[in-house]
Amino acid sequence: MANIRRVFLGGNTAEGFYSLHDNIIDINRNMLYIIKGMPGGGKSSMMKQIGKIATDNGYSAEYQHCPSDPNSIDGIVIDKLRIAIVDGTLPHAIEPVYPGLIDHIIDLGQYIEMDKLQLYKDEIMLAKGNNKSSYRRAFNFFKASKSIYEEIENTNKSNVDFERINKLTLNYVDRIFNEGVIVDDFIGFKERHLFSEAYTPEGYIDYTPSLLDGKKYRYYLEGNIGTGKTTFLNRIIEEAKMRNYHIEVYHNPLIPSKLDSVIIIELDTIISTSIETKKYIHAVIDFDEFFDDENLNQEDFRLFSSLVDRGIYALEGATKNHLVLENIYKKCINYEGINQVRDRLINEIFEWRKKVRIMP
């Protein structure tokens, strides 16, 4: 049965736009198709169509969503075929490392009708400038919210019994790594870094539940800011590396240095802080049990949330300007040529079924 995983390769964070696009697909691939193009050029629609054909034929797919428009996708991976397709235009410009060998550029820019586009030069320049200003404003609010987060974290840490949390950590590390190896034929990144959550113009979006399908062991980390969840996940990562396991590390969508989830491939295990996973788990690791919440500063929490909300609102402005660009470019594109490229690409991708002789 075909499954769909949903992740983000980048994020709108307190550090600005944060890219993890080196983690699209590992070097043991048959092909990485890098699509270069323009707003409104049909990159996302093309990838969605390829993904649908793959899943309709029984192949699982990973949809790599755009954090600035979660209804669009920046990439797609069909793991069984060891093939990925990715949008290689700004703000996540990607160039081939092995051009013509296992990396291939698809240039949709050749189908722009330049003479028509020149008529909209002033509108394009204005929308581009407004778009940049909206992102700058959003990132400034997210940066400010990080400062408040750190104040909350420092206050909370003084009310945590870390000695007991350390004991809890040791107990669960033993429990998790004594479950036994379940997956022993994995091909892919030894250590892969992604986001499963993002702050978008549509608000906060969490795709972590899509990672749970088929996972035998699911642990939910419950705990307030500053109770040690990232420290726990880093301890899990250290142990997994010592045992030479493959891992996926999922970063916090606001502060990427913090972690939200870890998947240990060989153990078929996910450990996550995402509240969305709580209803699907088989064990809760509760750090709040050792946290005295009597001194919580609710005003700081309200300020933190308000700054994040204002950052999201600023992202909405960026979306409006991007739509202006899309609508302009759509008037100046030869879609017949793009459709021909799409059809050739679909045929080429699914020819790999014969070459690698892999069934779904």
SERO-4910 file (N, C-alpha, C, O; in steps of 0.05 Angstrom, whole numbers):
BEGIN
 pado doro    nc1    nc2    nc3   cac1   cac2   cac3    cc1    cc2    cc3    oc1    oc2    oc3
  Met    A     17    -24      0      0      0      0     18     25      0     37     27     15
  Ala    A     11     44    -18     27     69    -20     21     88      3     -2     93      9
  Asn    A     42     98     15     40    118     36     50    145     26     67    146      8
  Ile    A     41    167     38     51    193     32     61    206     57     46    210     77
  Arg    A     87    212     58    100    227     79    100    256     71    104    263     48
  Arg    A     97    274     90     97    303     85    118    316    103    116    313    128
  Val    A    136    331     91    157    345    106    162    372     94    150    379     73
  Phe    A    179    387    107    189    413     96    219    411     94    233    401    112
  Leu    A    230    422     72    259    423     68    270    450     78    295    453     81
  Gly    A    253    469     83    261    495     93    241    506    112    219    495    115
  Gly    A    248    528    125    230    540    145    233    570    147    254    581    142
  Asn    A    211    583    154    211    611    161    216    614    191    198    610    207
  Thr    A    240    620    199    249    617    226    260    643    238    261    664    224
  Ala    A    267    642    263    280    665    276    308    671    264    319    692    269
  Glu    A    319    652    249    344    656    236    340    665    207    360    667    192
  Gly    A    316    672    199    310    677    171    301    652    157    292    633    170
  Phe    A    303    652    130    296    627    116    318    607    121    341    613    116
  Tyr    A    310    584    131    330    563    139    327    539    120    306    526    120
  Ser    A    348    534    105    346    513     85    360    487     94    382    488    105
  Leu    A    346    465     89    357    438     93    356    423     67    352    399     66
  His    A    359    438     45    355    426     18    378    407     10    376    394    -11
  Asp    A    399    405     26    419    384     21    408    356     28    422    336     23
  Asn    A    384    355     39    373    330     49    350    320     32    334    304     41
  Ile    A    350    328      7    328    319    -11    329    289    -15    310    275     -9
  Ile    A    351    279    -25    355    251    -30    385    246    -29    401    263    -37
  Asp    A    393    222    -19    422    217    -16    435    210    -42    423    209    -63
  Ile    A    462    206    -41    478    202    -65    472    175    -78    477    171   -102
  Asn    A    460    156    -63    453    130    -75    427    132    -90    408    117    -85
  Arg    A    426    150   -109    401    155   -124    405    148   -153    428    145   -163
  Asn    A    383    144   -166    384    140   -195    384    167   -209    398    171   -229
  Met    A    368    186   -199    367    212   -212    354    233   -193    335    227   -180
  Leu    A    366    257   -193    354    280   -181    348    300   -203    367    310   -216
  Tyr    A    323    306   -208    315    325   -228    311    352   -214    295    355   -196
  Ile    A    326    372   -224    325    399   -212    310    417   -231    320    423   -253
  Ile    A    286    426   -223    270    443   -240    277    472   -235    274    482   -213
  Lys    A    284    486   -256    289    515   -255    266    529   -269    257    520   -291
  Gly    A    256    550   -257    233    563   -270    225    589   -258    243    604   -249
  Met    A    200    596   -258    189    622   -251    163    618   -237    151    597   -238
  Pro    A    154    639   -223    127    638   -210    106    632   -230    106    643   -252
  Gly    A     87    614   -223     65    607   -241     73    589   -264     57    585   -282
  Gly    A     97    577   -263    107    561   -285     98    532   -283    105    516   -301
  Gly    A     84    524   -262     74    497   -261     92    477   -248     88    453   -252
  Lys    A    113    486   -234    132    467   -222    118    449   -201    121    424   -202
  Ser    A    103    461   -183     89    446   -162     68    427   -174     66    404   -166
  Ser    A     53    437   -193     32    421   -206     44    397   -220     33    375   -219
  Met    A     67    401   -232     81    379   -246     89    357   -226     86    334   -231
  Met    A    101    366   -203    110    347   -183     87    333   -170     88    309   -165
  Lys    A     65    347   -165     41    334   -154     30    313   -172     22    291   -163
  Gln    A     30    319   -199     20    299   -218     38    274   -218     28    251   -219
  Ile    A     64    278   -216     82    255   -215     78    239   -190     78    215   -190
  Gly    A     74    253   -167     68    240   -142     43    223   -143     42    201   -132
  Lys    A     22    234   -156     -3    220   -158      0    194   -175    -11    173   -168
  Ile    A     14    197   -197     18    173   -214     34    152   -198     28    128   -200
  Ala    A     54    161   -183     69    142   -167     52    127   -146     52    103   -145
  Thr    A     36    142   -131     20    129   -110     -3    113   -122    -10     92   -111
  Asp    A    -14    122   -145    -34    106   -159    -23     79   -168    -38     60   -171
  Asn    A      3     78   -173     16     53   -181     29     38   -158     44     19   -163
  Gly    A     22     47   -134     31     31   -110     58     40    -99     68     27    -80
  Tyr    A     70     62   -109     95     71    -98     91     92    -77     76    112    -82
  Ser    A    102     89    -54    101    110    -33    117    134    -42    136    132    -57
  Ala    A    109    158    -32    122    183    -40    125    201    -16    110    200      3
  Glu    A    146    217    -17    150    238      3    146    265    -10    159    272    -30
  Tyr    A    126    280      0    120    306    -10    135    327      7    131    327     32
  Gln    A    152    343     -5    168    363      9    154    390      4    158    402    -17
  His    A    139    399     24    122    422     20    137    449     22    159    450     34
  Cys    A    125    469     11    137    496     12    127    510     38    103    512     41
  Pro    A    145    520     55    135    534     80    122    561     75    108    571     92
  Ser    A    126    572     51    114    597     44     87    594     30     72    613     26
  Asp    A     82    569     21     56    562      9     52    532     13     59    517     -5
  Pro    A     42    523     36     41    495     41     24    478     22     25    454     23
  Asn    A      7    492      6     -8    477    -14      9    471    -39      1    455    -56
  Ser    A     33    483    -40     52    477    -62     73    459    -51     78    457    -27
  Ile    A     87    445    -69    109    428    -60    135    437    -73    136    445    -96
  Asp    A    157    435    -58    184    442    -67    198    418    -78    218    420    -93
  Gly    A    189    394    -71    202    370    -80    186    345    -75    166    345    -60
  Ile    A    193    324    -88    180    298    -84    201    276    -87    218    277   -105
  Val    A    200    256    -70    218    233    -71    202    207    -75    183    202    -60
  Ile    A    209    191    -95    198    165    -98    220    145    -91    237    139   -107
  Asp    A    220    137    -65    243    123    -54    249     97    -67    272     90    -72
  Lys    A    228     81    -74    233     55    -86    247     57   -113    263     40   -120
  Leu    A    242     79   -127    256     84   -153    282     99   -149    297    102   -168
  Arg    A    287    108   -124    311    124   -118    313    149   -136    334    155   -147
  Ile    A    290    163   -138    287    186   -155    275    209   -139    257    205   -123
  Ala    A    284    233   -144    273    257   -132    270    279   -153    286    281   -172
  Ile    A    250    296   -149    246    320   -166    244    343   -147    230    341   -127
  Val    A    258    365   -153    258    388   -134    258    414   -149    269    417   -171
  Asp    A    245    434   -137    245    461   -147    272    474   -139    277    477   -115
  Gly    A    288    480   -158    315    490   -153    318    520   -155    340    530   -158
  Thr    A    296    535   -154    297    564   -156    298    577   -128    293    564   -108
  Leu    A    305    603   -127    306    617   -102    280    616    -87    259    615   -100
  Pro    A    280    616    -60    303    621    -42    320    596    -36    337    597    -18
  His    A    314    574    -50    329    550    -44    342    540    -70    337    518    -80
  Ala    A    359    558    -81    372    552   -106    389    526   -103    405    524    -84
  Ile    A    386    508   -122    400    482   -121    414    478   -148    402    482   -169
  Glu    A    439    470   -147    454    464   -171    462    435   -171    466    423   -150
  Pro    A    465    423   -195    473    395   -196    502    390   -186    520    406   -193
  Val    A    505    369   -171    532    362   -162    545    342   -182    569    343   -186
  Tyr    A    528    326   -194    537    307   -214    520    310   -240    504    293   -247
  Pro    A    524    333   -253    507    340   -276    509    318   -298    531    310   -306
  Gly    A    486    310   -308    485    291   -330    489    262   -321    484    243   -336
  Leu    A    498    258   -296    502    231   -286    479    222   -269    464    205   -276
  Ile    A    476    234   -245    453    228   -228    438    254   -221    420    254   -204
  Asp    A    446    276   -233    431    302   -230    425    313   -258    442    312   -276
  His    A    401    323   -261    393    333   -287    376    359   -283    357    359   -268
  Ile    A    383    380   -298    369    405   -296    346    406   -317    350    398   -340
  Ile    A    323    414   -309    300    419   -327    294    449   -326    285    459   -306
  Asp    A    299    462   -348    297    491   -350    270    499   -362    266    498   -386
  Leu    A    251    507   -345    225    517   -354    226    546   -363    208    556   -376
  Gly    A    248    560   -355    251    588   -362    251    593   -392    246    616   -401
  Gln    A    258    573   -407    259    576   -436    232    580   -448    229    588   -472
  Tyr    A    211    575   -432    184    578   -443    170    605   -434    146    608   -438
  Ile    A    187    623   -423    177    650   -418    177    665   -444    196    665   -459
  Glu    A    155    679   -450    153    696   -474    162    723   -466    147    740   -455
  Met    A    188    728   -472    202    752   -461    189    778   -469    187    796   -453
  Asp    A    180    780   -494    168    805   -503    144    813   -487    140    836   -480
  Lys    A    127    793   -481    103    799   -464    111    807   -436    100    825   -424
  Leu    A    131    793   -425    139    797   -398    150    826   -393    146    837   -372
  Gln    A    163    837   -414    175    863   -411    153    885   -406    159    905   -394
  Leu    A    129    879   -414    107    898   -410    100    901   -380     88    921   -372
  Tyr    A    108    882   -364    101    882   -336    125    887   -317    125    881   -294
  Lys    A    146    899   -329    171    902   -314    167    917   -288    176    909   -267
  Asp    A    153    940   -289    149    956   -265    133    941   -243    140    942   -220
  Glu    A    112    927   -251     96    912   -232    112    890   -219    109    884   -195
  Ile    A    129    876   -235    145    855   -225    166    865   -204    169    854   -183
  Met    A    179    887   -211    199    899   -193    186    908   -167    197    904   -146
  Leu    A    162    920   -169    148    929   -145    140    905   -127    144    905   -103
  Ala    A    128    884   -139    120    860   -124    144    847   -111    142    837    -89
  Lys    A    166    845   -126    190    833   -115    200    848    -90    207    837    -70
  Gly    A    200    875    -92    209    891    -70    190    889    -46    200    887    -23
  Asn    A    164    889    -51    145    886    -29    147    858    -16    144    855      8
  Asn    A    152    838    -32    155    811    -23    179    809     -3    177    797     18
  Lys    A    201    821    -11    225    821      5    220    836     32    229    827     53
  Ser    A    205    858     31    199    873     55    182    857     74    185    857     99
  Ser    A    162    842     63    145    825     80    160    804     94    155    798    118
  Tyr    A    179    791     80    195    770     93    213    782    115    216    770    136
  Arg    A    225    805    109    242    818    129    226    824    154    236    819    177
  Arg    A    202    833    151    185    840    174    178    814    189    179    813    214
  Ala    A    170    793    175    164    768    188    187    757    204    184    748    226
  Phe    A    211    757    191    234    746    205    242    762    229    252    752    249
  Asn    A    237    788    228    243    805    252    225    798    275    233    797    298
  Phe    A    199    793    269    181    785    291    188    757    302    187    753    326
  Phe    A    196    739    284    204    712    294    230    714    311    233    700    331
  Lys    A    248    732    302    273    736    318    266    747    346    278    738    366
  Ala    A    248    766    346    239    777    372    226    756    390    230    755    414
  Ser    A    210    739    377    197    718    393    217    698    405    212    687    426
  Lys    A    239    694    391    260    676    401    272    687    427    277    672    446
  Ser    A    275    714    428    286    726    453    267    721    476    276    715    499
  Ile    A    241    723    472    222    718    493    222    688    501    220    681    524
  Tyr    A    224    671    480    225    642    485    249    636    504    246    620    523
  Glu    A    272    649    499    295    644    515    292    654    544    302    642    562
  Glu    A    277    676    547    271    685    574    254    665    589    258    659    612
  Ile    A    234    654    575    216    634    587    233    609    594    230    598    616
  Glu    A    250    601    576    266    578    580    284    581    604    286    562    621
  Asn    A    297    603    607    315    608    630    300    608    656    310    597    676
  Thr    A    277    620    656    260    620    680    251    592    688    253    584    711
  Asn    A    242    577    668    232    550    673    254    531    683    249    513    699
  Lys    A    278    534    672    300    516    679    305    516    709    313    495    721
  Ser    A    301    539    722    306    541    751    285    525    767    288    522    791
  Asn    A    264    516    753    243    502    767    241    472    758    220    460    762
  Val    A    263    462    747    263    435    737    282    418    754    304    427    761
  Asp    A    274    394    762    291    375    776    306    358    756    297    337    748
  Phe    A    329    369    747    344    356    726    357    329    734    362    312    717
  Glu    A    361    326    760    372    301    769    353    278    763    361    257    754
  Arg    A    327    283    769    307    262    763    303    259    733    297    237    724
  Ile    A    305    281    718    302    280    689    325    263    677    320    248    658
  Asn    A    349    267    687    371    251    678    367    221    682    374    205    665
  Lys    A    355    214    705    349    186    710    328    176    691    330    153    681
  Leu    A    308    192    686    287    185    667    299    181    639    291    162    625
  Thr    A    317    198    631    330    196    605    345    170    603    342    156    583
  Leu    A    361    163    623    376    138    622    357    114    619    363     95    605
  Asn    A    335    114    634    316     92    633    304     89    605    302     66    595
  Tyr    A    297    111    593    284    109    567    304    104    544    297     91    525
  Val    A    328    113    547    349    106    527    353     76    527    354     63    506
  Asp    A    355     64    551    357     34    552    333     21    540    335      1    525
  Arg    A    309     31    546    284     18    536    283     20    506    277      0    492
  Ile    A    288     44    495    285     48    466    305     31    451    298     19    430
  Phe    A    330     30    460    351     16    444    352    -14    451    368    -28    439
  Asn    A    335    -23    468    334    -52    473    310    -65    460    305    -89    464
  Glu    A    296    -50    443    273    -61    429    281    -82    408    266   -100    401
  Gly    A    306    -79    397    315    -97    376    312    -86    348    293    -71    343
  Val    A    330    -93    330    330    -83    303    307    -96    287    303   -120    288
  Ile    A    292    -78    274    269    -87    258    275    -83    228    268   -100    212
  Val    A    288    -61    221    295    -55    193    325    -58    189    340    -45    203
  Asp    A    333    -75    170    362    -80    167    371    -77    137    393    -86    131
  Asp    A    353    -66    120    360    -64     92    356    -36     81    350    -32     58
  Phe    A    359    -16     99    353     12     91    376     23     74    399     19     80
  Ile    A    368     38     53    387     53     36    379     82     38    357     89     32
  Gly    A    398     99     46    392    127     48    412    142     65    433    131     72
  Phe    A    405    167     72    423    183     89    428    169    115    410    157    127
  Lys    A    453    170    124    460    160    151    447    179    172    437    170    192
  Glu    A    447    205    166    435    225    183    422    246    166    436    261    152
  Arg    A    396    247    167    381    265    150    367    286    167    356    280    189
  His    A    367    311    158    356    333    174    333    346    158    336    353    134
  Leu    A    310    349    171    286    359    158    269    376    179    276    377    202
  Phe    A    247    387    169    226    398    186    201    382    181    196    374    158
  Ser    A    185    377    202    159    366    198    137    387    205    113    381    202
  Glu    A    146    410    215    128    432    222    139    457    210    162    460    204
  Ala    A    121    477    206    129    502    195    110    524    202     86    520    207
  Tyr    A    121    549    203    104    573    205    100    583    177    119    589    163
  Thr    A     75    584    168     68    590    141     48    613    140     38    621    161
  Pro    A     42    624    117     21    645    115     -6    635    124    -24    651    129
  Glu    A    -10    608    124    -35    597    134    -34    589    163    -52    577    174
  Gly    A    -12    597    177     -9    591    205     11    569    209     26    561    191
  Tyr    A     11    558    234     29    536    241     17    510    229     -6    504    233
  Ile    A     34    495    215     26    470    203     44    448    213     69    451    213
  Asp    A     32    425    221     47    403    232     41    377    216     18    368    216
  Tyr    A     61    367    201     57    343    185     69    319    199     71    297    187
  Thr    A     76    321    225     88    298    239     71    273    238     82    251    235
  Pro    A     44    275    240     29    250    238     34    233    213     31    209    214
  Ser    A     41    246    191     46    231    166     72    214    168     76    196    152
  Leu    A     88    220    188    113    204    192    108    179    209    125    161    210
  Leu    A     85    177    221     79    156    240     71    130    227     73    108    239
  Asp    A     61    132    203     49    108    190     70     85    188     91     88    177
  Gly    A     62     63    199     79     39    199    100     38    220    113     18    223
  Lys    A    103     60    236    124     59    257    114     41    280     92     45    290
  Lys    A    130     22    288    122      4    309    122     17    336    104     12    353
  Tyr    A    143     33    342    145     46    368    144     76    365    158     88    349
  Arg    A    126     88    382    120    117    380    120    128    408    104    121    425
  Tyr    A    139    146    413    141    159    439    135    189    437    145    202    419
  Tyr    A    119    198    455    112    227    456    126    240    480    124    231    503
  Leu    A    142    261    474    156    276    495    138    299    504    132    318    489
  Glu    A    129    298    529    112    319    540    129    336    559    143    325    576
  Gly    A    128    362    555    144    379    573    142    408    564    140    415    541
  Asn    A    144    426    584    143    454    579    170    464    567    189    448    566
  Ile    A    170    489    559    195    501    549    216    499    571    211    505    594
  Gly    A    240    490    564    262    489    583    264    464    600    281    463    618
  Thr    A    247    444    595    248    420    612    267    399    602    271    378    615
  Gly    A    280    404    579    302    385    570    295    367    547    308    346    544
  Lys    A    275    373    531    267    355    510    288    353    488    294    331    479
  Thr    A    300    376    480    321    375    460    345    360    470    358    345    455
  Thr    A    352    364    496    374    349    508    369    319    506    388    304    500
  Phe    A    345    311    512    338    283    511    341    273    482    353    251    478
  Leu    A    331    287    462    333    279    434    362    278    425    369    260    410
  Asn    A    378    296    434    407    295    427    420    271    439    438    259    427
  Arg    A    411    263    463    422    238    475    414    214    458    430    195    455
  Ile    A    390    214    448    381    192    431    398    191    405    405    170    396
  Ile    A    403    214    394    419    216    370    447    205    375    458    190    358
  Glu    A    460    213    397    486    203    404    487    173    405    505    160    395
  Glu    A    467    161    418    466    132    422    462    118    395    475     98    389
  Ala    A    445    130    378    440    118    352    465    119    334    471     99    320
  Lys    A    480    140    336    505    142    321    526    122    331    540    110    315
  Met    A    527    118    357    546     99    368    540     70    358    558     54    354
  Arg    A    514     65    353    506     39    343    505     37    312    497     17    301
  Asn    A    513     59    299    515     60    270    487     58    257    485     46    236
  Tyr    A    466     69    270    439     68    259    435     92    241    448    113    243
  His    A    415     89    223    406    112    207    385    128    222    368    116    236
  Ile    A    387    154    221    368    171    236    358    194    218    371    203    199
  Glu    A    334    203    225    322    227    214    318    247    237    306    239    257
  Val    A    328    271    235    327    291    256    309    313    246    313    325    225
  Tyr    A    288    320    262    268    340    254    272    364    272    269    362    297
  His    A    277    387    260    284    411    274    259    428    282    238    426    269
  Asn    A    262    444    302    241    462    311    236    484    289    256    495    279
  Pro    A    211    490    283    206    508    261    212    537    267    214    554    248
  Leu    A    215    544    292    222    572    299    252    575    306    265    594    296
  Ile    A    262    556    321    290    557    330    303    530    321    302    510    335
  Pro    A    315    530    297    325    505    285    346    490    301    350    466    297
  Ser    A    360    504    320    380    491    336    366    472    356    379    454    368
  Lys    A    340    475    361    325    458    378    312    436    361    307    440    337
  Leu    A    306    413    374    296    390    360    268    384    368    260    388    392
  Asp    A    252    374    349    224    366    355    220    336    353    203    325    368
  Ser    A    234    323    336    229    294    332    255    280    322    272    293    310
  Val    A    257    254    329    278    237    318    266    211    310    251    199    325
  Ile    A    274    201    286    266    174    277    291    157    276    311    166    264
  Ile    A    290    134    288    312    114    286    302     92    267    284     77    273
  Ile    A    314     92    243    304     75    221    305     45    229    285     31    227
  Glu    A    328     36    239    331      7    245    312     -2    267    304    -26    267
  Leu    A    305     15    285    287      8    307    258     13    301    240      7    317
  Asp    A    252     24    277    225     31    269    211     47    291    189     42    299
  Thr    A    226     68    300    218     83    324    218    113    319    236    123    305
  Ile    A    198    127    329    198    156    328    194    166    357    178    156    372
  Ile    A    209    187    364    206    201    389    200    230    382    216    242    368
  Ser    A    178    241    391    169    267    381    157    284    403    145    274    422
  Thr    A    161    311    400    149    330    418    123    341    407    109    356    420
  Ser    A    116    333    382     92    343    369     67    334    383     62    310    386
  Ile    A     50    353    391     25    346    405      7    329    387    -10    314    397
  Glu    A     11    332    360     -6    317    341      0    287    343    -17    271    335
  Thr    A     23    280    354     30    251    356     18    238    381     18    213    383
  Lys    A      8    254    399      1    243    426    -21    222    423    -21    202    438
  Lys    A    -40    226    405    -62    207    403    -54    181    388    -70    162    387
  Tyr    A    -30    181    377    -21    157    362      0    141    376      9    120    366
  Ile    A      9    150    400     33    138    412     26    114    429      3    108    435
  His    A     48    100    437     44     77    456     58     83    482     55     68    501
  Ala    A     72    106    484     85    113    509     89    143    511     97    156    491
  Val    A     83    155    534     88    183    539    112    186    558    113    173    579
  Ile    A    131    203    550    154    209    568    148    237    578    151    257    564
  Asp    A    141    239    604    130    264    615    152    278    631    158    271    654
  Phe    A    163    300    619    183    316    633    170    336    653    182    345    671
  Asp    A    144    342    648    130    360    666    126    349    694    121    364    713
  Glu    A    130    323    696    128    310    722    149    321    742    145    321    766
  Phe    A    170    331    730    193    341    746    196    371    744    218    382    747
  Phe    A    174    385    737    175    414    732    154    427    751    130    419    751
  Asp    A    163    446    766    145    461    784    134    486    768    149    505    763
  Asp    A    109    484    760     98    505    743     84    528    758     70    544    746
  Glu    A     88    530    784     75    551    799     85    579    791     70    598    794
  Asn    A    109    581    782    121    607    775    120    613    746    135    630    736
  Leu    A    103    600    731    101    606    702     93    635    698     74    645    710
  Asn    A    107    648    679    101    676    672     82    676    648     91    675    625
  Gln    A     56    677    653     37    676    631     39    700    612     33    698    589
  Glu    A     47    722    623     50    746    607     72    742    585     68    750    562
  Asp    A     94    729    593    115    723    573    104    704    552    111    707    528
  Phe    A     88    684    559     77    666    540     59    681    520     59    676    496
  Arg    A     43    699    531     25    715    513     41    732    494     34    734    470
  Leu    A     62    744    504     79    761    487     93    744    465     94    752    442
  Phe    A    103    721    473    115    702    454     96    695    432    102    696    408
  Ser    A     72    687    439     51    679    420     44    702    402     39    698    378
  Ser    A     42    726    413     34    749    398     55    756    376     48    763    354
  Leu    A     80    753    383    102    759    364    102    739    342    107    745    318
  Val    A     98    713    349     96    693    328     73    698    309     75    696    285
  Asp    A     50    705    320     26    711    304     31    735    285     22    735    262
  Arg    A     46    755    295     51    778    278     71    770    255     69    781    233
  Gly    A     89    752    261    106    741    240     91    727    219     96    730    195
  Ile    A     71    711    228     54    696    209     38    716    191     35    712    167
  Tyr    A     28    737    204     13    757    190     30    770    168     20    776    146
  Ala    A     55    775    175     73    787    155     78    768    132     81    777    109
  Leu    A     78    742    137     82    723    115     58    724     96     61    719     72
  Glu    A     35    731    107     11    733     89     16    755     68      7    752     45
  Gly    A     30    776     76     36    797     57     55    787     35     52    795     12
  Ala    A     74    770     42     92    759     22     76    742      2     82    742    -22
  Thr    A     57    727     12     40    710     -5     25    727    -25     23    720    -49
  Lys    A     13    749    -16     -2    767    -35     16    776    -57      7    777    -80
  Asn    A     41    784    -51     59    794    -71     68    771    -90     72    776   -114
  His    A     71    747    -79     78    724    -96     56    718   -116     61    711   -138
  Leu    A     31    721   -107      8    716   -124      8    736   -147      0    730   -170
  Val    A     16    761   -141     18    781   -162     37    772   -183     32    774   -207
  Leu    A     60    762   -175     81    752   -193     71    729   -209     75    727   -234
  Glu    A     57    710   -196     47    686   -210     27    694   -232     28    684   -254
  Asn    A      9    713   -225    -11    721   -244      1    735   -269     -9    733   -291
  Ile    A     22    750   -264     36    763   -286     49    743   -304     46    743   -328
  Tyr    A     65    725   -292     80    705   -308     61    687   -323     68    678   -345
  Lys    A     38    680   -311     20    662   -325     11    673   -352      3    658   -370
  Lys    A     11    700   -355      3    712   -380     26    710   -401     21    716   -424
  Cys    A     49    702   -392     73    704   -409     88    678   -411    112    677   -416
  Ile    A     74    656   -409     86    629   -410     74    612   -432     50    612   -436
  Asn    A     91    598   -446     82    579   -466     77    552   -452     95    536   -449
  Tyr    A     52    548   -443     46    524   -428     46    499   -445     49    476   -435
  Glu    A     43    502   -471     45    478   -488     73    466   -487     75    441   -486
  Gly    A     93    483   -486    120    473   -484    125    460   -457    138    439   -455
  Ile    A    114    472   -436    118    461   -409    103    434   -406    114    416   -394
  Asn    A     80    432   -418     65    407   -418     81    384   -432     80    361   -423
  Gln    A     95    392   -453    111    372   -467    135    362   -449    141    339   -449
  Val    A    147    381   -435    168    374   -416    157    356   -395    170    336   -388
  Arg    A    134    363   -384    122    346   -363    117    318   -373    123    299   -358
  Asp    A    106    315   -397    100    288   -407    126    272   -411    127    248   -405
  Arg    A    147    285   -422    173    271   -425    184    262   -398    195    240   -395
  Leu    A    182    280   -379    193    274   -352    178    251   -339    191    233   -328
  Ile    A    152    251   -341    136    229   -330    144    202   -343    148    182   -329
  Asn    A    147    202   -369    155    177   -383    183    168   -374    187    145   -370
  Glu    A    201    188   -372    229    181   -364    230    170   -336    244    150   -331
  Ile    A    215    182   -318    216    174   -290    206    145   -287    218    129   -273
  Phe    A    183    140   -300    171    113   -295    183     92   -313    176     68   -312
  Glu    A    202    100   -331    218     80   -345    238     67   -326    247     44   -331
  Trp    A    243     80   -303    262     69   -283    250     44   -271    265     27   -260
  Arg    A    224     40   -272    212     15   -262    223     -9   -277    228    -30   -265
  Lys    A    228     -6   -303    239    -28   -318    269    -31   -313    280    -53   -312
  Lys    A    283     -7   -310    312     -8   -307    320    -20   -281    339    -36   -280
  Val    A    306    -13   -259    314    -23   -233    299    -48   -225    305    -61   -205
  Arg    A    278    -54   -240    261    -79   -235    252    -80   -206    254   -101   -193
  Ile    A    241    -58   -197    231    -57   -170    200    -55   -171    189    -38   -184
  Met    A    188    -72   -157    159    -71   -154    152    -52   -131    168    -48   -113
  Pro    A    128    -40   -132    119    -22   -110    120    -36    -83    114    -24    -63
***
